[in-house]
Amino acid sequence: MPTAIAVTSLDLVLPAPDRHTPPAAALQAPEDAGLEASLAEMTGLLERHGYVVALVPSSLPVAFVRRLHTVRAILESDRIALLDIDLPPLGTALLACQLRQLSVTDFSPGVLASAARLLAHYVYAGALLGSVARLDRVPVSLKTHARSWVPGSQFAVMANPAPYLARLGSERAGGAGRGAGAGRSGGGGGGRSGGAGRSEASRSGGAGRSVVARSSVGAGLPPGPDFGTQLTFARGQLASDWVATDLAPAWQVQGVLESPLPADSARWWGTGRLVEFAAGIPDIAVLYQLVASVRRAQCHWCGLELIGDRCGFCAAPLAKAAA
């Protein structure tokens, strides 16, 4: 059985892109299951799959995070990876889907877990918002806050790979860090992306930052990826087709899919008046090449394979001799 990919909510499980991609395991929240049930749930996954890679969103309630760490501590297992992910909900769901695709390949559990940081740099995650008054994930100027109260205002916002904010219809893009570094998903791996893009890095520590943004046509359109992607979007309470009619053509995506809005999206973006979107590499061959191109090392603590500068399972940094 392939390594299990686990998420913290059922609405973070996107439909499988093909018949070979296994489903993700949706872990139960503390309010829905006691500790014994959570232990039984994780034990079952380990017995069936051998290893578990769980994505832990930065917005996850503290009680849920504690439960996951408690379960791993009680089981005394070094086969459970708890990966901190700082992506919006739909971006997290897209990353989980990519890991599900790669879980059926010949990558070891250690490589698969540490690949999450690399792949996160290639996820373009944002939203169309009807208000930025309560947005705290991307820098918002006082002027933009004030404009948020104008009836009918809409804002294009990017959280990853770099923060971006612009009011639609304005001639100047109010970039909240247009020249900023890669997003907040953490440092990542690298290597040549092959068909995925024209960027390249000699080490896995900064590959995501080398992705070149394609300038989008039209006022307020955020810069898009310079590699082939598929766009997934989810509608909230904002009635708009902007993502499908304007953003998708400007980004030259290979396909557009609609998905239900994750329950945590409104809280993450600070408003329920939104259309969330995420674009990522859909081709498993390109994903495989991207990960395989990175030099592998052995974790000096747990012995698993890894790419990048940190083990996905025990979080030990790469030994200096292997760096």
Secondary structure, DSSP 8 states (H G I E B T S, - for coil): ---EEEESSGGG----SSTTS---EE---TTTS-HHHHHHHHHHHHHHHS-EEEEEETTS-HHHHHHHHHHHHHHT-SSEEEEEE-S-HHHHHHHHHHHHHHTTSS--HHHHHHHHHHHHTT-EEEEEES--TT--SS---HHHHHHTTSTT--EEEEEESS-EEEETT-SS---SSTT--S-TT-----S--GGG-S---SSTTSGGGG--EE--SSTT---EESS--EEEEEE-S----HIIIIIHHHHT-S-EEE----TTHHHHHT-SSEEEEEEE---HHHHHHHHHTS-EEE-TTT--EEESSB-TTT--B--GGG-
